[in-house]
């Protein structure tokens, strides 16, 4: 139990350090919006009363205020500006565009279905965990959002998947998984993601009732995941936030930054909103380390499905600068021999201040 407490302490300390670091290093221009957005995501299939496949995820992300320029803006840390000067697509300046930098820190855990089996389960997915940090760039127009994000981390025992899961199971009094000795081996991981979003909206200014639709297309490359994806989200309700929707934990999914001063998080005395949403995402999968196994070492693997789809239904509530949302996500089968499709819950909280 002492080991589990140490793991929890390291997690909390890391999250606090990341928050303090970003507060110190990034500031908004005086003539631009100065609000920060902090996002916390908690995902678990216990919401569906299962404990298998993608079984748990947690992510903390911090989105900067609007910045004037990715290359010269002194509001960015010096090391970020040095990096951006070497990336030529950041040297182009377009009037009317808004820019943000995102930082993420998270962990995802994957397990087979049988928690009591200590031997390798050849026809079920490998035990695996992914611990990562991400740096992303967002460029926004009124109805478009482009995101470029790179995540770096580790897959294997160094991702502390067993320790994190055991800690939670101890707290909840659940039986522990016994086959973690068969998990994927340590491997550094990278995922580079580009995603484009387009938004259409219609709102009645008198009743504040409206609806919108947001489409997305993207590409991810890396030894952890390589895929093409496309999808859409439809929202309907009162005082829709002026952002780019609600996403589960995935690269390029930081969509909750307010995009205008009429967003309900800023508007006068009516700082509240309520809406329902439905979304889907389809992926053409080229590489999935959590199914294909380690890239350069022998490890357990299964035959993955080439096409995987997610569908989500959810509700979101805004009060003041906070936004709370919950979505139930349904995922098609990811590998041959998988008994059934999978479902999990995604709870997110964002605060703009």
C-alpha positions in Angstrom: 0.0 0.0 0.0 2.9 2.3 0.6 4.1 1.8 -3.0 0.6 2.8 -4.2 0.7 5.9 -2.1 4.0 6.8 -3.5 2.7 6.4 -7.0 -0.3 8.6 -6.2 1.9 11.2 -4.7 4.1 11.3 -7.8 1.0 11.8 -10.0 -0.3 14.7 -7.9 3.1 16.3 -7.7 3.5 16.0 -11.5 0.2 17.6 -12.2 0.8 20.4 -9.8 4.3 21.0 -11.3 2.8 21.1 -14.8 0.1 23.6 -13.8 2.6 25.9 -12.0 5.1 25.7 -14.9 2.5 26.7 -17.5 1.2 29.5 -15.3 4.7 30.9 -15.1 5.8 30.4 -18.7 2.8 31.5 -20.9 1.0 34.8 -20.7 -1.5 36.4 -23.1 -1.0 39.6 -25.1 -2.6 42.5 -23.3 -4.9 43.2 -26.2 -6.1 39.6 -26.5 -8.1 37.3 -24.4 -6.3 36.4 -21.2 -8.3 33.4 -20.1 -6.7 30.0 -19.5 -8.6 26.8 -19.9 -7.7 23.8 -17.8 -9.2 20.4 -18.8 -9.5 17.2 -16.7 -10.6 14.0 -18.3 -11.5 10.7 -16.5 -12.5 7.7 -18.5 -13.4 4.2 -17.3 -15.4 1.2 -18.5 -16.8 0.8 -14.9 -19.4 3.2 -16.2 -20.5 0.3 -18.3 -20.0 -2.3 -15.5 -17.1 -3.9 -17.3 -13.3 -4.0 -16.6 -11.5 -4.9 -19.9 -10.1 -3.6 -23.2 -9.6 0.2 -22.9 -10.4 0.1 -19.2 -9.1 3.4 -17.8 -7.8 6.8 -18.9 -6.9 10.1 -17.2 -5.6 13.3 -18.8 -4.9 16.8 -17.6 -4.4 19.5 -20.3 -3.7 23.2 -20.1 -4.6 25.5 -23.0 -2.9 28.9 -23.2 -4.7 32.2 -23.8 -4.5 33.6 -27.3 -1.0 34.4 -28.4 0.1 36.8 -31.1 2.7 34.6 -32.8 4.2 31.1 -32.5 7.7 32.3 -33.4 8.4 35.7 -31.8 5.8 36.0 -29.0 7.7 36.5 -25.8 4.7 35.1 -23.9 5.9 31.6 -25.0 8.7 29.9 -23.2 12.1 30.4 -24.9 12.5 26.7 -25.6 9.1 26.6 -27.4 10.1 29.7 -29.5 13.4 28.0 -30.5 11.6 24.9 -31.5 9.1 26.9 -33.6 11.7 28.8 -35.5 12.9 25.5 -36.9 9.4 24.6 -38.2 8.8 26.7 -41.3 5.0 26.5 -41.3 4.9 28.6 -38.2 6.6 31.5 -40.0 3.5 32.4 -41.9 1.3 35.1 -40.4 -2.4 35.5 -41.2 -4.5 38.3 -39.9 -7.7 37.4 -37.9 -6.4 34.0 -36.8 -6.2 33.0 -33.1 -3.4 30.8 -31.7 -3.0 28.7 -28.6 -0.5 26.3 -27.2 -1.6 23.1 -25.4 0.2 20.9 -22.9 -1.1 17.5 -21.9 -0.2 14.8 -19.4 -2.0 11.5 -19.2 -2.2 7.7 -18.8 -4.3 5.0 -20.5 -4.6 1.4 -19.5 -5.6 -1.7 -21.5 -6.4 -5.2 -20.1 -7.8 -8.5 -21.3 -11.2 -9.8 -20.1 -10.0 -12.5 -17.6 -8.5 -10.9 -14.6 -7.7 -14.2 -12.8 -5.5 -15.8 -15.5 -1.8 -15.4 -14.7 -0.6 -17.0 -17.9 -0.5 -15.3 -21.3 -4.0 -15.2 -22.9 -3.1 -15.6 -26.5 -6.5 -14.9 -28.0 -7.2 -11.7 -26.0 -5.5 -8.3 -26.1 -2.2 -7.7 -24.3 -1.9 -6.0 -21.0 -0.5 -2.5 -21.7 -0.3 1.1 -20.5 0.7 4.4 -22.1 2.1 7.3 -20.0 2.6 10.5 -22.1 3.2 14.2 -22.3 2.0 16.2 -25.3 2.7 19.6 -26.8 0.2 21.0 -29.3 -0.5 24.1 -31.4 -4.0 25.4 -32.3 -4.8 27.9 -35.0 -8.4 29.1 -35.1 -10.7 31.0 -37.3 -14.4 31.7 -36.6 -15.5 28.4 -38.0 -12.3 26.4 -38.3 -9.7 24.8 -35.9 -6.4 23.2 -37.0 -4.4 21.3 -34.4 -0.9 19.9 -34.6 0.2 17.9 -31.6 3.1 15.6 -30.7 2.9 13.2 -27.8 5.9 11.5 -26.3 5.8 8.8 -23.6 6.4 5.2 -22.7 4.6 1.9 -23.2 5.3 -0.9 -20.8 6.1 -1.3 -17.1 7.5 2.2 -17.1 4.0 3.6 -17.7 2.9 2.3 -14.3 -0.3 0.8 -15.5 -0.3 -2.0 -13.0 0.5 0.3 -10.1 -2.2 2.8 -11.1 -4.9 0.1 -11.6 -4.0 -1.7 -8.3 -4.2 1.6 -6.4 -7.7 2.3 -7.7 -8.8 -1.3 -7.2 -7.5 -1.1 -3.6 -9.5 2.1 -3.0 -12.7 0.6 -4.4 -12.2 -2.9 -2.9 -12.1 -4.6 -6.4 -10.2 -7.8 -7.2 -6.9 -7.1 -8.9 -5.8 -8.3 -12.4 -3.3 -11.0 -12.0 -1.6 -11.2 -15.4 0.4 -7.9 -15.5 3.6 -10.0 -15.8 2.6 -10.5 -19.5 2.3 -6.8 -20.4 4.0 -5.2 -23.3 7.7 -4.5 -22.7 9.1 -1.0 -22.2 9.2 1.1 -25.4 9.5 4.8 -26.0 6.5 6.1 -27.9 5.6 9.0 -30.2 2.4 10.1 -31.9 2.3 13.1 -34.2 -1.3 14.2 -35.0 -2.8 16.8 -37.3 -6.6 17.4 -37.2 -8.9 19.9 -39.0 -12.3 20.9 -37.7 -15.1 22.8 -39.4 -18.1 24.2 -37.7 -21.6 25.3 -38.8 -24.0 26.8 -36.2 -27.5 28.4 -35.9 -28.5 30.2 -32.6 -31.6 32.3 -31.7 -30.2 35.3 -29.8 -33.5 35.8 -27.9 -34.1 32.3 -26.6 -30.4 31.3 -26.6 -31.5 28.0 -28.1 -29.5 26.7 -31.0 -27.7 23.8 -32.7 -24.4 23.3 -34.5 -22.4 20.7 -36.4 -18.7 20.1 -36.3 -16.8 17.9 -38.7 -13.2 16.7 -38.3 -10.6 14.9 -40.4 -7.2 13.9 -39.1 -4.0 11.9 -39.5 -1.8 10.3 -36.8 1.6 8.8 -37.3 3.9 7.1 -34.8 5.0 3.7 -33.3 2.1 3.9 -30.8 -0.6 4.7 -33.2 -0.9 5.4 -37.0 -4.3 6.0 -38.5 -6.6 8.2 -40.7 -9.8 9.4 -39.0 -12.9 11.4 -39.8 -16.1 12.1 -38.0 -18.6 14.7 -36.8 -20.5 16.0 -33.8 -24.0 17.6 -33.5 -25.0 19.7 -30.5 -28.4 21.1 -29.5 -29.4 23.1 -26.5 -29.3 26.4 -24.7 -26.3 28.8 -24.9 -24.1 26.5 -26.9 -20.4 27.2 -26.1 -18.4 28.8 -28.8 -15.8 26.1 -29.0 -15.2 23.0 -31.1 -17.1 20.3 -29.2 -16.5 17.6 -26.7 -13.9 14.9 -27.3 -12.7 11.8 -25.4 -9.0 11.4 -24.6 -7.2 11.4 -27.9 -4.4 13.4 -29.7 -5.9 16.6 -31.1 -8.9 16.5 -28.9 -8.5 19.7 -26.9 -11.6 21.4 -28.3 -13.1 23.3 -25.3 -11.3 26.7 -25.5 -13.9 29.5 -25.8 -13.7 31.2 -29.1 -15.6 34.5 -28.5 -16.8 36.8 -25.8 -20.4 35.7 -26.3 -19.6 32.2 -25.1 -21.8 31.5 -22.0 -18.7 31.3 -19.9 -18.3 35.1 -20.4 -21.8 36.5 -21.0 -23.1 38.9 -18.4 -25.6 37.5 -15.9 -26.5 34.4 -18.0 -23.3 32.5 -17.5 -24.9 29.1 -17.9 -25.7 26.7 -20.7 -27.0 23.2 -21.3 -26.8 21.0 -24.4 -26.8 17.4 -25.6 -24.4 16.1 -28.2 -23.9 13.1 -30.4 -20.7 12.3 -32.3 -18.9 9.6 -34.2 -15.3 8.9 -35.3 -14.2 6.3 -37.9 -10.5 5.3 -38.1 -8.5 3.5 -40.7 -5.9 1.8 -38.5 -2.4 1.2 -39.7 -0.7 0.7 -36.4 -1.9 0.1 -32.8 0.8 -0.9 -30.4 -1.8 -2.0 -27.9 -2.8 -4.7 -30.3 0.2 -5.1 -32.6 2.6 -5.4 -29.7 6.1 -4.0 -29.3 7.7 -2.5 -32.4 11.3 -3.8 -32.0 10.9 -6.7 -29.4 9.0 -10.0 -29.3 5.7 -9.5 -27.5 2.1 -10.6 -27.3 -0.1 -9.4 -30.1 -3.4 -10.1 -31.7 -4.8 -9.5 -35.2 -6.3 -6.0 -35.2 -9.3 -4.8 -37.2 -8.5 -2.3 -40.0 -11.6 -0.1 -39.4 -12.7 0.9 -35.9 -15.6 3.3 -35.1 -16.7 5.2 -32.0 -20.1 6.6 -31.4 -20.9 8.9 -28.4 -24.0 10.3 -26.7 -23.6 12.9 -24.0 -24.7 16.0 -22.1 -22.8 19.1 -21.0 -23.6 21.8 -18.5 -21.9 25.2 -18.2 -22.0 27.4 -15.2 -19.7 30.4 -14.8 -16.3 29.5 -16.2 -16.8 25.8 -15.7 -18.0 23.1 -18.1 -18.9 19.6 -17.0 -19.7 16.9 -19.5 -20.4 13.2 -19.6 -20.4 10.9 -22.7 -21.1 7.2 -23.1 -18.8 6.0 -25.8 -19.5 2.8 -27.9 -16.6 1.3 -29.8 -16.7 -1.5 -32.4 -14.5 -4.5 -32.2 -10.8 -3.7 -32.4 -9.3 -7.2 -33.0 -10.2 -10.7 -34.3 -11.6 -12.9 -31.6 -12.9 -10.0 -29.5 -16.1 -11.2 -27.8 -18.1 -8.1 -28.3 -17.9 -4.3 -28.9 -16.9 -2.2 -26.0 -18.3 0.8 -24.1 -16.9 3.2 -21.6 -17.8 6.5 -19.9 -15.9 9.8 -20.4 -16.3 12.4 -17.8 -14.6 15.8 -18.4 -14.3 19.1 -16.6 -12.9 22.3 -18.0 -12.5 25.6 -16.4 -11.8 28.9 -18.1 -10.5 31.7 -15.9 
